[in-house]
Amino acid sequence: MAKDYGKTLRACYLGFITQAIGSNFAPLLFLRFHSEYGVSLGRIALISTVFYFVQLLVDVICAKYVDRIGYRKSVVLSEVLSALGLIGLAVLPEVFRDPFTGIIAAVVVYAVGSGLIEVLVSPIVEACPFDRKDAVMTLLHSFYCWGTVGVIVLSTLFFSVFGIGRWKIMACIWALIPLYNVYNFSVCPIERLVDEGKGMSMGQLLRSKTMWTGIILMICAGSSELAMAQWASAFAESALGLAKTTGDLLGPCLFAVTMGLCRVIYGKLGGRIELTKFMAASGILCVICYLMASVSQNPLVGLIGCIMCGFSVGIMWPGTISILSKNMPAGGTAMFALLAMAGDMGGSVGPSIVGSVTDMAGGDLRPGLLAGAVFPLILTLIVFAGAGKRKGMPE
């Protein structure tokens, strides 16, 4: 009987939605943690830091051990840990004497799950015998965007109807998605990306100029995306004087919508558009969006730049993965782990630079966002340098 790889794709879609839940649900509760448990805002800021640091650590470990454990066991474990972490977020603060310890413990658990998802889902799809894999990959990554929108909108709606005091119920409701996906990954067909023992080692990858070009592209992609995404709400609030809830909906939520639309459009039309040209055009648009947000004195123009930046960065992460997959077919899990690590590194560096420059400018976000424009500019230059090459990657 023919294998149904559609089941694999659907499981991977839900995998990225699970990752979006882990990334975006807890930040909606930061002020609640402060008021309910008396956790200082300084300690609350550590929650996101711990989440991304653990995810980065998992990226590194995966490169060495996932092939030995196997994709199926590893990806099922990712869903189990994601579910346990979300349930733990509702339970563990009441168990520990210090509620913040319980929160961090839960975050670490679902961050491990999220890190595994990030490393595993792309190579699982890459190993499936789909046509137009670059389009399939881009469409796959759009589900992280739709998951982000869903978490923000549905959680905000739940809190508006039932009160934020019942946030623990919402945490358990979100945990149902990874629990259901445990079954999906248990039964769907999963192929090996490369034959056992034939994948490139970490040392071989790190000696490759092509790999290092891909790493730089991923750092720029992660920075371009998250430098704007993580400051979008603050920009909407400060520039337009909006309330936080409205700022969240107009900032990060619409950013995620436009990013998802870009990925869906390329996923549907990818066969008619050359990937490197689409990435180069997106890079130029991204620089323009950063300039709109940072230079324009019109708050509405700045907000439009903020939102459209989501569309411009949509292709960068999955596009880089597709280019490297074509250029290094023997890269294996280690290659995907290195790319995920580079993307996470960029997602940490970009917002930090924006924040640091903003502090030096006396709290004005515009100079910070202007500094963030350097990342899409570098990415665009690299893509242009490789556009004339047969496989779209400079030597």
C-alpha positions as CSV (number, residue, x, y, z in Angstrom):
1,M,0.0,0.0,0.0
2,A,1.2,3.5,-0.8
3,K,2.2,5.5,2.2
4,D,0.1,8.6,3.0
5,Y,2.6,11.4,3.5
6,G,-0.3,13.8,3.9
7,K,-0.6,12.4,7.4
8,T,3.0,13.3,8.0
9,L,2.5,16.8,6.7
10,R,-0.6,17.4,8.9
11,A,1.3,16.2,11.9
12,C,4.2,18.6,11.1
13,Y,1.7,21.4,10.7
14,L,0.4,20.8,14.2
15,G,4.0,20.5,15.4
16,F,4.7,24.1,14.3
17,I,1.4,25.2,15.9
18,T,2.6,23.5,19.1
19,Q,5.8,25.5,18.9
20,A,3.9,28.7,18.5
21,I,1.9,27.9,21.6
22,G,5.1,27.4,23.6
23,S,6.6,30.6,22.3
24,N,3.6,32.9,22.7
25,F,1.3,31.8,25.5
26,A,3.4,32.6,28.6
27,P,4.2,36.2,27.5
28,L,0.5,36.9,27.5
29,L,0.5,36.1,31.2
30,F,3.6,38.1,32.3
31,L,1.5,40.8,34.1
32,R,-0.7,38.1,35.6
33,F,2.3,36.3,37.1
34,H,3.4,39.6,38.6
35,S,0.0,40.3,40.2
36,E,-0.9,36.7,41.2
37,Y,2.4,35.4,42.5
38,G,4.2,38.7,43.3
39,V,7.0,37.9,40.8
40,S,9.1,40.9,40.0
41,L,9.1,42.2,36.4
42,G,12.9,41.7,36.4
43,R,12.5,38.0,37.1
44,I,9.6,37.7,34.7
45,A,11.9,38.9,31.9
46,L,14.0,35.8,32.5
47,I,11.2,33.6,31.3
48,S,11.7,34.4,27.6
49,T,15.5,34.3,28.1
50,V,15.3,30.8,29.6
51,F,12.9,29.6,26.9
52,Y,15.2,30.6,24.0
53,F,18.4,29.5,25.7
54,V,17.0,26.0,26.4
55,Q,15.8,25.8,22.8
56,L,19.3,26.8,21.6
57,L,20.9,24.2,23.8
58,V,18.5,21.5,22.4
59,D,19.5,22.6,18.8
60,V,23.1,21.7,19.6
61,I,22.4,18.4,21.4
62,C,20.0,17.3,18.6
63,A,22.8,17.4,16.0
64,K,24.6,14.6,17.9
65,Y,21.9,12.4,19.3
66,V,18.7,12.5,17.2
67,D,19.9,10.2,14.4
68,R,20.8,7.6,17.1
69,I,17.4,7.8,18.8
70,G,15.4,8.1,15.6
71,Y,13.1,10.7,14.2
72,R,9.8,9.1,15.4
73,K,10.8,8.6,19.0
74,S,12.3,12.1,19.2
75,V,9.4,13.9,17.6
76,V,6.8,12.0,19.8
77,L,8.9,13.0,22.8
78,S,8.8,16.7,21.6
79,E,5.0,16.6,21.7
80,V,4.8,14.9,25.1
81,L,7.2,17.4,26.7
82,S,5.3,20.3,25.1
83,A,2.0,19.1,26.6
84,L,3.6,18.4,30.0
85,G,5.2,21.8,30.1
86,L,1.9,23.6,29.4
87,I,0.1,21.6,32.0
88,G,3.0,22.2,34.4
89,L,2.6,25.9,33.8
90,A,-0.9,25.6,35.4
91,V,0.2,23.2,38.2
92,L,3.8,23.7,39.2
93,P,3.6,27.3,40.6
94,E,1.2,25.9,43.2
95,V,3.6,23.0,44.1
96,F,6.8,24.9,44.7
97,R,7.3,27.2,47.6
98,D,8.5,29.8,45.2
99,P,5.9,30.0,42.3
100,F,8.6,31.4,40.0
101,T,10.6,28.2,40.3
102,G,7.5,26.3,39.2
103,I,7.0,28.6,36.2
104,I,10.6,28.2,35.1
105,A,10.5,24.4,35.5
106,A,7.4,24.3,33.3
107,V,9.0,26.6,30.7
108,V,12.2,24.5,30.6
109,V,10.1,21.3,29.9
110,Y,8.1,22.8,27.0
111,A,11.2,24.6,25.7
112,V,12.9,21.2,25.2
113,G,9.8,20.1,23.3
114,S,9.8,23.3,21.3
115,G,13.5,22.9,20.5
116,L,13.0,19.3,19.3
117,I,10.1,20.4,17.1
118,E,12.2,23.2,15.5
119,V,15.0,20.8,14.6
120,L,12.9,17.7,13.5
121,V,9.9,18.9,11.6
122,S,11.7,20.5,8.7
123,P,13.9,17.4,7.9
124,I,10.9,15.1,8.4
125,V,9.1,17.0,5.6
126,E,12.3,17.3,3.5
127,A,12.6,13.5,3.6
128,C,9.1,13.0,2.2
129,P,8.9,12.5,-1.6
130,F,7.0,15.7,-2.3
131,D,7.3,17.7,-5.5
132,R,8.3,21.4,-5.2
133,K,9.8,20.9,-1.7
134,D,10.7,24.6,-1.4
135,A,7.0,25.5,-1.7
136,V,6.0,22.7,0.7
137,M,8.6,23.8,3.2
138,T,7.4,27.5,3.0
139,L,3.8,26.5,3.4
140,L,4.8,24.3,6.4
141,H,6.5,27.2,8.2
142,S,3.3,29.3,7.7
143,F,1.6,27.2,10.4
144,Y,3.9,28.7,13.0
145,C,2.4,32.1,12.0
146,W,-1.2,30.8,12.1
147,G,-0.4,29.2,15.5
148,T,0.9,32.6,16.8
149,V,-2.3,34.4,15.6
150,G,-4.5,31.7,17.1
151,V,-2.7,31.8,20.5
152,I,-2.9,35.6,20.7
153,V,-6.5,36.0,19.5
154,L,-8.1,32.9,21.1
155,S,-6.4,33.4,24.4
156,T,-7.3,37.1,24.5
157,L,-10.9,36.2,23.6
158,F,-11.0,33.5,26.4
159,F,-9.6,36.0,29.0
160,S,-12.2,38.6,27.9
161,V,-15.1,36.2,28.3
162,F,-14.0,34.1,31.3
163,G,-11.5,36.4,33.0
164,I,-7.7,36.1,33.0
165,G,-8.0,34.5,36.5
166,R,-8.9,31.2,34.7
167,W,-5.7,31.2,32.6
168,K,-4.7,27.8,34.0
169,I,-7.7,26.3,32.2
170,M,-6.5,27.9,28.9
171,A,-3.0,26.4,29.5
172,C,-4.5,22.9,29.7
173,I,-6.7,23.5,26.7
174,W,-3.7,24.4,24.6
175,A,-1.9,21.2,25.9
176,L,-4.6,19.2,24.1
177,I,-3.0,20.0,20.7
178,P,0.4,18.4,21.4
179,L,-1.3,15.5,23.2
180,Y,-3.4,14.8,20.0
181,N,-0.3,15.1,17.9
182,V,1.5,12.4,19.8
183,Y,-0.9,10.0,18.1
184,N,-0.4,11.6,14.7
185,F,3.4,11.3,14.8
186,S,3.1,7.7,16.2
187,V,1.3,6.4,13.1
188,C,2.3,8.7,10.2
189,P,5.1,7.5,7.7
190,I,8.5,9.0,8.6
191,E,11.5,8.5,6.3
192,R,15.2,8.9,6.9
193,L,16.7,12.1,5.5
194,V,19.9,10.3,4.5
195,D,21.0,6.7,4.8
196,E,22.4,5.7,8.1
197,G,26.1,6.7,8.4
198,K,26.0,8.7,5.2
199,G,25.1,12.1,6.6
200,M,27.8,14.8,7.0
201,S,29.4,15.1,10.4
202,M,29.4,18.4,12.4
203,G,33.1,18.8,11.6
204,Q,32.5,18.4,7.8
205,L,29.6,20.8,7.9
206,L,31.6,23.5,9.8
207,R,34.5,23.2,7.3
208,S,32.1,24.0,4.4
209,K,31.9,27.6,3.1
210,T,28.3,26.9,1.9
211,M,27.3,25.9,5.5
212,W,28.8,29.1,6.9
213,T,26.9,31.1,4.3
214,G,23.7,29.4,5.3
215,I,24.5,30.1,9.0
216,I,24.9,33.8,8.3
217,L,21.7,33.8,6.3
218,M,19.8,32.2,9.2
219,I,21.2,34.6,11.8
220,C,20.1,37.5,9.6
221,A,16.7,35.8,9.0
222,G,16.1,35.2,12.7
223,S,17.3,38.8,13.5
224,S,15.2,40.4,10.8
225,E,12.1,38.6,12.0
226,L,12.3,38.8,15.7
227,A,13.9,42.3,16.0
228,M,10.7,43.6,14.6
229,A,8.2,41.0,16.0
230,Q,9.3,41.3,19.6
231,W,9.1,45.1,19.5
232,A,6.0,45.4,17.4
233,S,3.6,45.7,20.4
234,A,5.8,48.3,22.1
235,F,6.0,50.3,18.9
236,A,2.2,50.2,18.4
237,E,1.7,51.3,22.0
238,S,4.3,54.1,22.1
239,A,3.8,55.4,18.6
240,L,0.0,55.4,18.5
241,G,-0.7,55.5,22.3
242,L,-2.7,52.2,22.2
243,A,-3.7,50.0,25.1
244,K,-1.6,46.8,25.5
245,T,-4.3,44.5,24.2
246,T,-4.9,46.6,21.1
247,G,-1.2,46.9,20.7
248,D,-0.8,43.1,20.8
249,L,-3.5,42.7,18.2
250,L,-2.2,45.4,15.8
251,G,1.5,44.7,16.4
252,P,2.6,41.1,16.8
253,C,-0.7,39.6,15.6
254,L,-0.9,41.4,12.3
255,F,2.9,40.9,11.9
256,A,2.3,37.1,12.1
257,V,-0.7,37.3,9.7
258,T,1.3,39.0,7.0
259,M,4.3,36.6,7.6
260,G,1.9,33.7,7.2
261,L,0.4,35.2,4.0
262,C,3.8,35.4,2.5
263,R,4.5,31.8,3.2
264,V,1.1,30.7,1.9
265,I,1.5,32.7,-1.3
266,Y,4.9,31.3,-2.0
267,G,3.7,27.8,-1.1
268,K,0.9,28.0,-3.7
269,L,2.9,29.9,-6.4
270,G,6.4,28.6,-5.6
271,G,6.7,26.7,-8.9
272,R,6.3,30.0,-10.8
273,I,8.7,32.1,-8.8
274,E,12.4,31.5,-8.4
275,L,13.3,31.3,-4.7
276,T,16.4,33.4,-4.8
277,K,14.6,36.2,-6.6
278,F,11.7,36.1,-4.2
279,M,14.2,36.2,-1.2
280,A,16.1,39.1,-2.7
281,A,12.9,41.1,-3.3
282,S,11.8,40.3,0.2
283,G,15.1,41.5,1.6
284,I,14.7,44.8,-0.1
285,L,11.1,45.2,1.1
286,C,12.3,44.3,4.6
287,V,14.9,47.1,4.6
288,I,12.2,49.5,3.4
289,C,9.9,48.4,6.2
290,Y,12.6,49.0,8.8
291,L,13.2,52.4,7.4
292,M,9.4,53.2,7.4
293,A,9.2,52.2,11.1
294,S,12.4,54.0,12.1
295,V,12.6,57.2,9.9
296,S,9.0,58.2,9.2
297,Q,7.6,60.8,11.5
298,N,4.1,59.6,10.7
299,P,3.0,57.0,13.3
300,L,0.6,55.3,10.9
301,V,3.3,54.9,8.2
302,G,5.6,53.4,10.9
303,L,2.9,50.9,12.0
304,I,2.4,49.9,8.4
305,G,6.1,49.3,8.0
306,C,6.0,47.3,11.2
307,I,3.1,45.1,9.9
308,M,4.4,44.7,6.4
309,C,7.8,43.6,7.7
310,G,6.1,40.4,8.6
311,F,5.4,39.8,4.9
312,S,9.0,40.6,4.0
313,V,10.6,38.2,6.4
314,G,8.2,35.3,5.7
315,I,10.4,33.6,3.1
316,M,13.7,34.2,4.8
317,W,13.8,31.2,7.3
318,P,12.2,28.5,5.2
319,G,13.9,29.8,2.0
320,T,17.3,29.4,3.6
321,I,16.5,25.9,4.7
322,S,15.4,25.0,1.1
323,I,18.5,26.5,-0.5
324,L,20.8,24.6,1.9
325,S,18.9,21.4,1.4
326,K,19.5,21.6,-2.3
327,N,23.1,22.6,-2.0
328,M,24.0,20.0,0.7
329,P,21.7,17.0,0.3
330,A,23.9,14.9,2.6
331,G,23.8,17.5,5.3
332,G,21.4,15.4,7.4
333,T,20.0,16.2,10.8
334,A,23.2,18.0,11.9
335,M,22.7,20.6,9.1
336,F,19.1,21.3,10.2
337,A,20.2,21.6,13.8
338,L,23.0,24.1,12.9
339,L,20.5,26.1,10.9
340,A,17.9,26.1,13.7
341,M,20.7,27.1,16.2
342,A,21.7,30.0,13.9
343,G,18.1,31.2,13.5
344,D,17.6,31.1,17.3
345,M,20.9,33.0,17.8
346,G,19.7,35.6,15.4
347,G,16.4,35.8,17.2
348,S,18.3,36.6,20.4
349,V,20.9,39.0,18.9
350,G,18.4,41.1,16.8
351,P,16.0,42.1,19.6
352,S,18.9,42.7,22.0
353,I,20.6,45.2,19.6
354,V,17.3,47.0,19.0
355,G,16.8,47.2,22.8
356,S,20.4,48.4,23.5
357,V,20.3,51.1,20.9
358,T,16.8,52.1,22.1
359,D,18.2,52.5,25.6
360,M,21.1,54.6,24.4
361,A,18.6,56.8,22.5
362,G,16.7,57.5,25.7
363,G,13.9,55.0,25.1
364,D,13.2,56.0,21.5
365,L,12.5,52.9,19.5
366,R,13.1,54.5,16.1
367,P,17.0,54.5,16.3
368,G,16.8,50.9,17.6
369,L,14.8,49.7,14.6
370,L,17.1,51.6,12.3
371,A,20.0,49.6,13.7
372,G,17.9,46.4,13.1
373,A,17.8,47.2,9.3
374,V,21.4,46.0,9.0
375,F,20.3,42.3,9.2
376,P,17.9,42.2,6.2
377,L,20.5,44.4,4.3
378,I,23.2,41.7,4.9
379,L,20.9,38.9,3.9
380,T,19.9,40.7,0.7
381,L,23.5,41.3,-0.3
382,I,24.3,37.6,0.2
383,V,21.3,36.4,-1.8
384,F,22.2,38.8,-4.6
385,A,25.8,37.4,-4.6
386,G,24.4,33.9,-5.0
387,A,21.6,34.7,-7.4
388,G,23.8,34.1,-10.5
389,K,24.9,30.7,-9.2
390,R,23.2,27.6,-10.4
391,K,22.0,26.6,-6.9
392,G,21.6,30.1,-5.5
393,M,24.4,29.9,-2.9
394,P,27.6,31.9,-3.2
395,E,30.8,30.0,-2.8
